Amino acid sequence: MTYQSHRRSRNIAEVTVSVGIPAYNEETTISKLLKDILKEAEEGFLLKEIVVNPSGSTDGTVAMVQAVMKTDSRIKIMLDVGREGKAAALSSILIDADGDVVVFIDGDVVLEKHAVSRLVRPFHLDDKIGVCSGNTMPKEGRDDFFQFASLFVRSLHHELCFYLAGRGKIPKVNGTFYAIRRNVLDAFPRSVVSDDEYASWLAQKKGFHIAYVPEALVYTRDPHTFGGFIRWQKRIIAGQMLMRRYFNYQVPTMRVRVVVPCLLKLISKHRRKMLDLLTLFSLGILSYSLAFISLLRNEIPYTY
């Protein structure tokens, strides 16, 4: 199901929210993210806390967080934590979280206005919603192949979610920015790579619904080298394959009959960039192949 930002809550009771931020070496972005969360108008929710897990950062991330902590007591930082993977970082946050809803935000994103309140609003509308997924788009950057690739991948994710939700099917959850009811799960298994899809699978198993909120928008900067792009896509694909292996759950966007119409729509839109498209598809095939080989070798990309 999808929710648009103009829909008003039928239930005026506030939802208490904990924001959890896994932030590995994000000294250039974490201060702005924290300040943007703090200054967002709390429409329909009460911000109880922001919990930052620096995951063994080696740059100035901890110092940046501590500086903003002096301005607001709701900010907490988890010290003495190592880099054990995103699932472990999120689990540590969940243990500390007190809110009815936990909003997970990657440490390198920029929030659109009202992003958090828009993401949280569907929890007012339906008690059976267990997970809400936001929408992620690339930050503006150089007009090069990697900017195009990022826009194409992110736009395809949006199109797929909209396609699925519009047909009453389960949309994919976006791990960059999503929210979950605190009673859906207590922790992520350390073997999980796709925390977003694990949360979706478990919520569905417990009888909850999954919502896509396209206007709950954030911006991120994706890898801008061939090696970085391949590692990014390889990790996503490997995580989705592992969901099939361990939980017999097929991620909605892995279904050919779902992907093809949305893919053709985007190809038509960008048909003048055929060389970039061919390069992108080649990288996608290579990433898929490498992910498959990694799983055969039990080389699981837990860290992020």
C-alpha positions as CSV (number, residue, x, y, z in Angstrom):
1,M,0.0,0.0,0.0
2,T,1.1,3.6,-0.6
3,Y,0.4,6.7,1.5
4,Q,0.6,10.3,0.2
5,S,1.6,13.2,2.4
6,H,-1.7,15.1,2.1
7,R,-3.6,12.4,3.9
8,R,-4.4,13.4,7.5
9,S,-4.4,11.1,10.5
10,R,-7.7,9.9,11.8
11,N,-6.1,9.3,15.1
12,I,-4.6,12.4,16.7
13,A,-2.8,10.5,19.5
14,E,0.9,10.9,19.2
15,V,3.2,8.1,18.3
16,T,6.5,8.2,20.2
17,V,9.5,7.8,17.9
18,S,13.1,6.8,18.4
19,V,15.4,7.6,15.5
20,G,18.3,5.2,15.0
21,I,21.3,6.1,12.9
22,P,24.0,3.7,12.0
23,A,26.9,6.0,11.1
24,Y,30.3,4.5,10.0
25,N,32.8,7.3,9.2
26,E,30.1,10.0,8.5
27,E,31.8,13.1,10.0
28,T,30.9,15.2,7.0
29,T,27.2,14.5,7.1
30,I,26.1,13.5,10.6
31,S,25.9,17.0,12.2
32,K,23.5,18.3,9.5
33,L,21.4,15.1,9.7
34,L,21.0,15.4,13.5
35,K,20.1,19.1,13.3
36,D,17.6,18.5,10.5
37,I,15.9,15.8,12.6
38,L,15.8,18.0,15.7
39,K,14.3,21.0,13.8
40,E,11.6,19.0,12.0
41,A,8.1,19.9,13.2
42,E,6.8,17.0,15.3
43,E,3.5,16.5,13.4
44,G,1.6,13.5,14.9
45,F,4.7,12.1,16.7
46,L,6.8,12.8,19.7
47,L,10.6,12.5,19.2
48,K,11.8,10.7,22.3
49,E,15.4,10.2,21.3
50,I,18.0,9.9,18.5
51,V,20.4,7.0,19.0
52,V,23.6,7.1,17.0
53,N,25.7,3.9,16.6
54,P,29.1,5.0,15.1
55,S,30.0,1.3,14.5
56,G,33.8,1.7,15.2
57,S,34.2,4.9,13.2
58,T,37.8,6.0,12.7
59,D,37.2,9.6,11.7
60,G,35.5,12.4,13.6
61,T,32.0,11.0,13.6
62,V,31.9,10.6,17.4
63,A,33.2,14.1,18.1
64,M,30.6,15.6,15.7
65,V,27.8,13.7,17.4
66,Q,29.0,14.8,20.8
67,A,29.1,18.4,19.8
68,V,25.4,18.3,18.7
69,M,24.6,16.4,21.9
70,K,25.4,19.5,23.9
71,T,22.4,21.2,22.3
72,D,19.8,18.5,22.9
73,S,19.6,15.8,25.6
74,R,17.6,13.5,23.4
75,I,20.7,12.6,21.4
76,K,22.5,9.5,22.5
77,I,25.7,7.9,21.2
78,M,26.7,4.3,21.6
79,L,30.4,4.2,22.5
80,D,32.7,1.2,22.6
81,V,31.0,-0.5,19.7
82,G,32.9,-2.1,16.9
83,R,32.2,-2.5,13.2
84,E,30.2,-5.8,13.1
85,G,27.9,-5.1,10.2
86,K,24.7,-3.1,9.8
87,A,22.4,-5.7,11.3
88,A,24.5,-5.7,14.5
89,A,24.4,-1.9,14.6
90,L,20.7,-1.8,14.2
91,S,20.1,-4.5,16.8
92,S,22.2,-2.4,19.3
93,I,20.0,0.6,18.6
94,L,16.8,-1.5,19.0
95,I,17.9,-2.6,22.5
96,D,18.1,1.0,23.6
97,A,15.1,2.4,21.7
98,D,12.0,3.3,23.8
99,G,9.7,4.7,21.2
100,D,6.6,3.0,19.8
101,V,8.2,3.3,16.4
102,V,11.8,3.2,15.5
103,V,12.9,5.2,12.4
104,F,16.2,4.0,10.9
105,I,18.2,6.5,8.8
106,D,21.6,6.0,7.3
107,G,24.1,8.4,8.5
108,D,25.0,9.9,5.1
109,V,21.6,11.1,4.0
110,V,20.0,14.5,3.6
111,L,16.3,14.8,4.8
112,E,13.7,16.4,2.7
113,K,11.4,18.6,4.8
114,H,8.8,16.7,6.8
115,A,10.4,13.3,5.9
116,V,10.1,11.8,9.3
117,S,6.6,12.9,10.0
118,R,5.5,11.7,6.6
119,L,7.1,8.3,7.2
120,V,5.5,7.9,10.6
121,R,2.0,9.1,9.7
122,P,0.7,5.8,8.3
123,F,1.1,4.2,11.7
124,H,-1.7,6.5,12.8
125,L,-4.0,5.4,10.0
126,D,-3.7,1.6,10.4
127,D,-2.8,-0.4,13.5
128,K,-1.8,-3.3,11.2
129,I,1.0,-1.5,9.5
130,G,4.3,-2.9,10.8
131,V,6.8,-1.3,8.5
132,C,6.8,1.9,6.5
133,S,9.4,2.5,3.8
134,G,10.6,5.9,2.6
135,N,11.8,7.0,-0.8
136,T,15.5,7.6,-1.5
137,M,16.9,9.6,-4.4
138,P,20.5,10.6,-5.3
139,K,22.0,13.9,-4.2
140,E,22.8,16.2,-7.0
141,G,26.3,15.6,-8.3
142,R,28.4,15.7,-11.4
143,D,26.6,14.9,-14.7
144,D,28.5,11.7,-15.3
145,F,27.7,8.0,-15.7
146,F,27.6,7.3,-11.9
147,Q,25.1,10.1,-11.3
148,F,22.9,8.5,-14.1
149,A,23.4,5.0,-12.7
150,S,22.4,6.1,-9.2
151,L,19.3,8.0,-10.5
152,F,18.3,5.0,-12.7
153,V,18.7,2.4,-9.8
154,R,16.8,4.6,-7.3
155,S,14.1,5.5,-9.8
156,L,13.6,1.8,-10.6
157,H,13.2,1.1,-6.9
158,H,10.5,3.8,-6.7
159,E,8.7,2.5,-9.8
160,L,8.7,-1.0,-8.5
161,C,7.4,-0.1,-5.1
162,F,4.6,2.1,-6.7
163,Y,3.8,-0.7,-9.1
164,L,3.5,-3.3,-6.4
165,A,1.6,-1.2,-3.9
166,G,-0.8,0.0,-6.5
167,R,-1.8,-3.6,-7.1
168,G,-2.2,-4.4,-3.5
169,K,1.1,-6.3,-3.3
170,I,3.9,-6.0,-0.8
171,P,6.4,-3.2,-1.8
172,K,10.1,-3.6,-1.2
173,V,11.5,-1.8,1.9
174,N,14.3,0.7,1.4
175,G,17.0,0.1,4.0
176,T,18.3,3.7,3.8
177,F,15.2,5.2,5.4
178,Y,12.4,3.1,7.0
179,A,10.3,2.8,10.2
180,I,9.2,-0.2,12.1
181,R,6.9,-0.8,15.1
182,R,9.0,-1.6,18.1
183,N,7.0,-4.8,18.8
184,V,7.7,-6.3,15.3
185,L,11.2,-7.5,16.3
186,D,13.7,-7.3,19.1
187,A,16.9,-7.8,17.1
188,F,18.3,-8.7,13.7
189,P,20.1,-12.0,13.3
190,R,23.8,-11.2,12.7
191,S,23.7,-13.4,9.6
192,V,21.2,-11.0,7.9
193,V,22.6,-8.7,5.2
194,S,19.3,-7.2,4.1
195,D,17.9,-5.8,7.3
196,D,15.1,-4.0,5.5
197,E,13.8,-7.2,3.9
198,Y,14.2,-9.2,7.1
199,A,12.1,-6.6,8.9
200,S,9.5,-6.8,6.1
201,W,9.4,-10.6,6.1
202,L,9.0,-10.8,9.9
203,A,6.4,-8.2,10.0
204,Q,4.4,-10.0,7.3
205,K,4.8,-13.3,9.2
206,K,3.3,-11.6,12.3
207,G,0.3,-10.4,10.3
208,F,1.4,-6.7,9.8
209,H,1.2,-4.8,6.5
210,I,4.0,-3.0,4.7
211,A,3.5,0.6,3.5
212,Y,5.5,2.6,0.9
213,V,5.5,6.4,1.5
214,P,6.9,8.0,-1.7
215,E,6.8,11.5,-0.3
216,A,8.9,10.6,2.7
217,L,12.0,11.5,0.8
218,V,15.7,11.5,1.6
219,Y,18.8,12.0,-0.6
220,T,22.0,10.0,-0.6
221,R,25.2,9.9,-2.5
222,D,25.9,6.4,-4.0
223,P,29.3,5.1,-5.1
224,H,31.0,7.0,-7.9
225,T,33.6,4.4,-9.0
226,F,33.2,1.2,-10.8
227,G,34.5,-0.8,-7.9
228,G,32.3,0.9,-5.4
229,F,29.2,0.6,-7.6
230,I,29.8,-3.2,-8.0
231,R,30.3,-3.7,-4.3
232,W,27.2,-1.8,-3.5
233,Q,25.0,-3.8,-5.9
234,K,26.7,-7.1,-5.0
235,R,25.9,-6.6,-1.4
236,I,22.2,-5.8,-2.1
237,I,21.8,-8.8,-4.4
238,A,23.6,-11.1,-2.0
239,G,21.3,-10.0,0.8
240,Q,18.3,-10.7,-1.3
241,M,19.6,-14.2,-2.2
242,L,20.2,-14.9,1.5
243,M,16.6,-14.0,2.3
244,R,15.6,-16.8,-0.2
245,R,18.1,-19.3,1.2
246,Y,17.5,-18.8,4.9
247,F,13.8,-17.7,5.1
248,N,12.4,-18.9,1.8
249,Y,11.4,-15.3,1.1
250,Q,11.6,-13.8,-2.3
251,V,12.1,-10.1,-2.3
252,P,9.3,-8.6,-4.3
253,T,11.7,-6.8,-6.7
254,M,13.4,-10.0,-7.6
255,R,10.3,-11.2,-9.6
256,V,10.8,-10.9,-13.3
257,R,7.2,-10.2,-14.1
258,V,7.3,-7.3,-11.7
259,V,10.7,-5.9,-12.8
260,V,10.2,-6.0,-16.6
261,P,7.3,-3.4,-17.0
262,C,9.0,-0.9,-14.7
263,L,12.4,-1.5,-16.3
264,L,11.0,-1.0,-19.8
265,K,9.3,2.3,-18.7
266,L,12.7,3.7,-17.5
267,I,14.6,2.5,-20.5
268,S,12.1,4.3,-22.7
269,K,12.6,7.4,-20.7
270,H,16.4,7.3,-21.0
271,R,16.6,5.8,-24.5
272,R,19.0,8.5,-25.6
273,K,21.6,7.3,-23.1
274,M,21.9,3.8,-24.6
275,L,25.6,3.5,-24.0
276,D,25.1,4.4,-20.3
277,L,22.3,1.9,-20.2
278,L,24.4,-0.9,-21.7
279,T,27.2,-0.1,-19.2
280,L,24.8,-0.2,-16.3
281,F,23.2,-3.5,-17.3
282,S,26.7,-5.0,-17.8
283,L,27.6,-3.9,-14.2
284,G,24.3,-5.3,-13.0
285,I,25.0,-8.7,-14.5
286,L,28.6,-8.7,-13.1
287,S,27.3,-7.7,-9.7
288,Y,24.7,-10.5,-9.8
289,S,27.4,-13.1,-10.8
290,L,29.8,-12.0,-8.1
291,A,27.0,-12.1,-5.5
292,F,26.1,-15.7,-6.6
293,I,29.8,-16.8,-6.4
294,S,30.2,-15.2,-3.0
295,L,27.3,-17.2,-1.6
296,L,28.6,-20.4,-3.1
297,R,31.9,-19.7,-1.2
298,N,30.0,-18.6,1.9
299,E,31.6,-15.2,1.7
300,I,28.9,-13.1,3.2
301,P,29.2,-9.2,3.0
302,Y,28.0,-8.5,6.6
303,T,29.8,-5.1,6.9
304,Y,28.7,-2.0,5.1
